[in-house]
Amino acid sequence: MAYIRRLIDDELDLLTPELVAIALDGPKGVGKTATGLERASTVLRADVPEVAALLEADPQSWTERQPPILLDEWQRLPWLWDTVRRAVDDGAAPGTFLLAGSATPADAQIHSGAGRIVSLRMRPMSLPERGVARPSISLQGLLAGENPAIEGTCPLKLADYVEEIEASGFPGIRPLGARARRIQLDSYLTRAFSRDLAEERGIQVRRLATLRAWAAAYAQASSSTSTWENIRRDATPGDGDPPTKVTAMNYRDWLTSLWLLDPVAPWLPVGTGMSNLGRGEKHQLADPALAARLLRVKTSDLLRGELAAPHAGGLLGALFESLATLTVRVLAQAAEATVSHLRTARGQHEVDLIVEGYDGRCVAMEVKLTAAPKDDDVRHLRWLRDTVPDRIADLVILTTGERAYRRQDGVAVVPLGLLGP
């Protein structure tokens, strides 16, 4: 399969001439190895027994091979991290090392790498990277506060967004037919819960059904701030007994270590005078397709909009927001921005996504499962602009509609498929 250039390639083009070592972090299957192979002159796969034996037999000589050197699945041999760190300290040239990993090493006593190794998060493909529509609205332009023209027509309909939710952003899975895709996603989850935890974290899951039930309960809470206790209580496998609180927290930590959980942090700005803000995370899996498979939802059921969820828009609204969040996060990273959410402590005001640039200016976004947003759909955005006007570069509502335009109150109405870098 031909390599599909990703937005993270632009970051790597910018950073590799100046940084010695860059680690690509993210779940299995997002394309870390493929991206590394496009750049590497030397490839060392730590998950191949013969290569691992060679590396352990001569732990230093490989650092002198032809750069860039790709260390794939480096977490299988955690000492590789410290070897790279020492090579940086010893004066290795910029662009020497790329590290790709899909798990956080278990109990490995390694240096943080601070000041030596830069970590870049690699997520599943955003909508622009999938090539399903041609973006006409630049997130970087919105962040710059340039009041850009909001225009363009999106070919995607609601059914197309549902297709993208189910297809996933995993490059090796999304081109498959519907049945093969479902099988691959189910296998992905099963292997993650059993083999990956065992092989890469040293964790033997005694009750696989309970872990899967907890993950399904987490998927049900997608795009919400549902409490961990509610998720635990909803996690009832066939025997009807939810996991204990300790076990549930272990599940959370284990799946986070595999980069499968990707929650959105709360926005807690400093120096704005805003207080009494909620501190709960908004729950998200790495890809909405994983949530759909954990919940065993059918396309027809999603389109009818009858499936309930903690999210105000039901399950389809939650998964559409998950797709939007994934896309915005990939675009934001390319724009040197972070993504969070805002919720006041009592829930009077909520803003789905706050994209904050390196200069502190923000684009506030609401995600609505509608083609024709109403005044009530943007009231929280207007409240935020009135509350912290100096911090707001632009306001956006992401929709399933056809046309992009700017409302009279200044809010940009942007079909999700038209948002690009």
C-alpha positions in Angstrom: 0.0 0.0 0.0 1.4 3.4 -1.0 2.4 5.6 1.9 -0.2 8.4 2.7 1.6 11.5 3.8 0.4 12.7 7.2 0.3 16.0 9.0 2.9 14.8 11.4 5.3 14.6 8.4 5.2 18.4 8.3 6.2 18.5 11.9 9.0 16.0 11.3 10.3 18.0 8.3 10.4 21.1 10.6 12.0 19.4 13.6 14.4 16.8 12.4 17.0 19.3 11.1 17.2 20.6 14.7 16.4 17.8 17.1 18.6 14.7 17.6 15.9 12.2 18.8 12.2 12.2 18.3 9.8 9.5 19.7 6.5 8.8 17.9 3.9 7.7 20.5 0.5 6.3 19.8 -1.6 3.1 19.6 -0.7 0.2 17.3 -1.8 0.6 13.7 -1.8 4.4 13.4 1.2 4.4 11.1 4.2 5.2 13.2 6.4 2.5 11.6 5.3 3.5 8.1 6.1 7.2 8.8 9.5 6.2 10.3 10.3 3.9 7.3 9.8 6.8 4.9 12.7 8.6 6.7 15.0 6.0 8.1 18.3 4.8 6.6 18.7 2.2 9.3 15.8 0.2 10.7 16.1 -1.8 13.9 12.9 -3.6 15.0 13.1 -4.5 18.7 10.1 -6.8 18.5 12.1 -9.2 16.1 13.9 -11.7 18.3 17.0 -11.8 16.1 17.3 -8.0 16.0 16.7 -7.8 19.8 19.5 -10.4 20.4 21.9 -8.4 18.2 21.1 -5.2 20.0 21.6 -6.7 23.4 24.9 -8.4 22.4 26.4 -5.1 21.3 24.4 -2.3 23.0 26.5 0.6 21.7 27.6 -0.1 18.1 24.2 0.3 16.5 24.2 4.0 17.5 26.9 4.5 14.9 24.9 3.2 11.9 23.7 5.3 9.0 21.2 7.9 10.3 18.3 8.5 10.6 18.0 5.3 12.7 14.5 4.0 13.4 14.1 2.0 16.6 10.7 0.4 16.1 8.8 -1.0 19.2 11.7 0.3 21.3 9.7 -0.4 24.5 10.4 -4.1 24.1 14.0 -3.2 25.2 13.5 -0.2 27.5 17.3 0.3 27.9 17.3 1.6 24.3 15.8 4.8 25.5 18.7 5.5 27.9 21.2 4.5 25.2 19.7 7.2 22.9 19.7 9.7 25.7 23.4 9.1 26.3 24.1 9.4 22.5 22.3 12.8 22.6 24.5 13.9 25.5 27.6 12.7 23.6 26.9 15.0 20.7 24.9 12.9 18.1 23.9 15.0 15.1 20.3 16.4 14.6 18.0 13.9 12.9 19.9 10.8 14.1 17.1 8.9 16.0 13.4 8.1 15.5 11.8 6.0 18.1 8.3 4.4 17.6 6.4 2.8 20.4 2.9 1.6 21.1 3.1 1.1 24.9 4.5 2.7 28.0 7.2 0.3 29.4 6.1 -1.5 32.5 8.1 -0.6 35.6 11.1 0.3 33.5 13.7 2.4 35.4 14.6 4.8 32.6 15.3 8.5 32.4 12.5 10.7 31.4 14.5 11.9 28.4 13.6 15.5 29.2 15.8 17.9 27.2 17.1 15.0 25.0 14.2 13.1 23.4 11.1 14.9 22.1 7.8 13.0 22.0 5.2 13.6 19.3 1.8 12.0 19.6 0.6 10.2 16.5 -3.2 9.6 16.3 -5.4 7.9 13.8 -6.0 9.7 10.5 -8.0 13.0 10.7 -10.7 13.6 8.0 -8.4 15.8 5.9 -5.7 13.0 5.9 -8.4 10.5 4.7 -9.1 12.6 1.6 -12.9 12.3 1.9 -13.4 16.1 1.3 -11.4 19.1 0.4 -11.0 21.5 3.4 -11.6 25.2 2.8 -11.3 26.5 6.4 -7.8 26.6 8.0 -7.5 26.0 11.7 -4.2 27.9 11.7 -6.0 30.9 10.1 -8.7 30.8 12.8 -6.1 30.6 15.6 -4.3 33.7 14.1 -7.5 35.7 14.6 -7.5 36.7 10.9 -11.3 36.6 10.7 -10.9 34.4 7.5 -13.6 34.0 5.0 -15.9 31.1 6.0 -17.0 29.5 2.8 -17.1 26.3 0.9 -19.4 23.4 0.2 -19.0 20.0 1.8 -20.0 16.8 -0.1 -20.4 14.7 3.1 -23.8 13.8 4.4 -24.7 12.3 7.7 -24.4 8.8 6.4 -20.9 9.6 5.2 -19.8 10.7 8.7 -21.3 7.5 10.1 -19.2 5.6 7.5 -16.1 7.5 8.6 -16.8 6.7 12.3 -17.0 3.0 11.5 -14.2 2.9 9.0 -11.6 4.2 11.5 -8.5 6.3 11.0 -6.2 3.3 11.0 -4.5 3.3 7.6 -4.4 -0.5 7.3 -8.0 -1.1 8.3 -10.1 1.7 6.7 -9.6 0.5 3.0 -11.2 -2.9 3.8 -14.7 -3.9 3.1 -17.2 -3.5 5.9 -17.1 -7.1 7.2 -13.3 -7.4 7.0 -13.1 -4.1 8.8 -15.3 -5.3 11.7 -13.2 -8.4 12.0 -10.0 -6.5 12.1 -11.3 -4.0 14.7 -12.6 -6.8 16.9 -9.2 -8.6 16.6 -7.4 -5.3 17.3 -9.3 -5.0 20.6 -8.9 -8.6 21.6 -5.2 -8.6 21.0 -4.8 -5.3 22.9 -6.7 -6.7 25.9 -4.8 -10.0 26.0 -1.5 -10.2 24.1 -0.4 -6.6 24.1 -1.0 -6.2 27.8 0.8 -9.4 28.5 3.8 -9.0 26.1 4.4 -5.3 26.5 3.2 -4.6 30.0 3.7 -7.9 31.7 0.0 -8.0 32.7 -2.0 -11.1 32.7 -5.7 -10.3 32.6 -7.6 -12.9 34.6 -11.1 -11.8 33.6 -11.0 -10.7 30.0 -14.8 -10.4 29.8 -14.8 -7.9 32.7 -12.1 -5.8 31.1 -14.0 -5.8 27.8 -17.2 -4.8 29.7 -15.4 -1.9 31.3 -14.0 -0.8 28.0 -17.5 -0.9 26.5 -18.8 1.2 29.4 -16.1 3.7 28.8 -17.1 3.7 25.1 -20.7 4.4 26.1 -19.4 7.4 28.0 -17.6 8.8 24.9 -17.7 12.7 24.7 -19.1 13.0 28.2 -17.7 13.8 31.6 -19.4 10.8 33.2 -17.8 9.9 36.5 -15.5 7.0 36.8 -17.9 5.4 39.3 -20.7 5.5 36.8 -18.5 3.9 34.2 -17.5 1.2 36.7 -21.1 0.5 37.6 -22.1 0.2 34.0 -19.4 -2.4 33.3 -21.4 -5.6 33.9 -20.1 -8.6 32.0 -22.1 -11.8 31.7 -21.9 -12.7 35.4 -23.5 -9.4 36.3 -20.7 -8.3 38.7 -19.0 -5.0 37.9 -15.2 -4.7 38.6 -14.0 -3.4 41.9 -12.9 0.2 42.2 -9.3 -0.9 42.3 -9.7 -3.2 39.3 -11.5 -0.5 37.3 -8.7 2.0 37.9 -6.2 -0.6 36.8 -8.1 -1.1 33.6 -8.0 2.7 33.0 -4.2 2.8 33.6 -3.6 -0.3 31.5 -5.5 1.0 28.4 -3.9 4.4 28.8 -0.5 2.8 28.7 -1.4 1.3 25.3 -2.6 4.7 24.1 -6.1 3.4 23.7 -7.7 6.0 26.0 -7.3 9.6 24.8 -9.4 11.8 27.2 -9.7 15.5 26.7 -8.3 17.5 29.6 -10.3 20.4 31.2 -9.4 23.9 30.2 -8.1 25.7 33.3 -6.8 29.0 32.1 -4.6 31.2 34.3 -5.0 34.9 34.6 -8.5 35.1 33.2 -10.4 35.5 36.4 -12.5 32.4 35.6 -13.2 30.2 38.6 -15.4 27.4 39.6 -14.5 25.4 36.5 -15.0 21.6 36.3 -11.8 19.5 36.4 -13.2 16.3 35.0 -11.8 14.8 31.7 -14.0 14.3 28.7 -13.8 10.6 27.8 -12.5 9.5 24.4 -11.1 6.4 22.9 -8.2 6.6 20.5 -10.6 6.2 17.6 -14.5 6.3 17.5 -14.5 3.1 15.4 -13.2 1.3 18.5 -16.1 2.6 20.5 -18.5 1.5 17.9 -17.1 -2.0 17.9 -17.1 -2.3 21.6 -20.7 -1.3 21.7 -21.6 -3.5 18.7 -23.7 -0.8 17.0 -25.1 -1.1 13.6 -25.1 1.6 11.0 -28.9 1.6 10.7 -29.3 2.0 14.5 -26.9 4.9 14.5 -28.6 6.7 11.7 -32.0 6.3 13.4 -30.5 8.2 16.4 -32.3 6.0 18.9 -29.2 4.8 20.8 -28.9 6.4 24.2 -25.7 7.7 25.8 -24.7 10.2 28.5 -24.0 12.7 25.7 -27.0 15.0 25.0 -27.0 14.0 21.3 -27.3 10.3 22.1 -24.7 7.8 20.9 -24.5 9.1 17.4 -23.9 12.6 18.7 -21.2 11.3 21.0 -19.4 9.4 18.2 -19.7 12.4 15.8 -18.0 14.5 18.5 -15.4 11.8 18.9 -14.7 12.0 15.2 -14.5 15.8 15.4 -12.3 15.7 18.4 -9.8 13.3 16.7 -9.7 15.6 13.6 -9.3 18.8 15.6 -6.5 17.3 17.8 -4.5 16.2 14.7 -4.9 19.7 13.1 -4.2 21.5 16.4 -0.9 19.6 16.9 0.2 20.6 13.4 -0.6 24.2 14.4 1.4 24.0 17.7 -1.8 24.1 19.7 -3.5 22.1 22.4 -7.1 20.9 22.8 -9.1 20.9 26.0 -12.8 21.3 27.0 -14.6 23.7 29.3 -17.4 22.9 31.7 -18.3 25.1 34.7 -18.6 23.2 38.0 -22.4 23.1 38.0 -22.7 22.6 34.3 -24.3 25.9 33.4 -21.9 26.4 30.5 -20.0 23.9 28.4 -17.8 24.3 25.4 -16.8 21.1 23.6 -13.4 22.0 22.4 -10.9 24.8 23.3 -8.0 24.9 20.8 -5.3 27.0 22.5 -2.3 28.2 20.5 1.2 28.7 21.8 0.4 32.4 22.4 -2.6 31.7 24.5 -5.2 32.7 21.9 -8.0 30.2 21.5 -10.6 29.0 19.1 -13.7 27.8 20.9 -15.7 25.1 19.2 -19.1 23.4 19.7 -19.8 20.1 17.9 -23.4 19.7 16.9 -25.1 16.8 15.1 -27.2 19.2 12.9 -27.0 20.7 9.5 -28.7 23.9 10.6 -27.5 25.2 13.9 -29.8 27.5 15.9 -29.1 30.4 18.3 -29.3 28.0 21.3 -26.5 25.9 19.8 -24.0 28.7 20.0 -25.0 30.4 23.3 -22.1 28.9 25.3 -19.6 30.1 22.6 -21.0 33.7 22.9 -20.9 33.5 26.7 -17.2 32.5 26.5 -16.4 35.4 24.1 -18.1 37.8 26.4 -16.3 36.4 29.5 -12.7 36.3 28.1 -12.7 38.4 24.9 -9.0 38.9 24.9 -8.4 35.2 24.7 -10.8 34.3 21.9 -9.4 34.4 18.4 -12.6 32.9 16.8 -15.7 30.9 17.5 -16.7 27.8 15.5 -19.6 25.4 15.4 -18.8 22.1 13.6 -21.8 20.6 11.9 -23.0 17.9 9.5 -24.3 20.6 7.1 -23.4 21.4 3.5 -22.3 25.0 3.5 -19.8 27.0 5.5 -20.7 30.6 6.5 -20.3 33.1 9.3 -23.4 34.0 11.3 -24.3 37.6 12.1 -23.0 37.1 15.7 -19.6 36.2 14.3 -19.7 32.5 14.9 -18.3 30.5 12.0 -20.5 27.6 10.9 -18.2 24.9 9.5 -19.1 21.5 8.2 -16.7 19.1 9.8 -15.4 17.9 6.4 -14.3 21.4 5.5 -12.0 21.9 8.5 -8.3 21.6 7.6 -4.8 22.6 8.7 
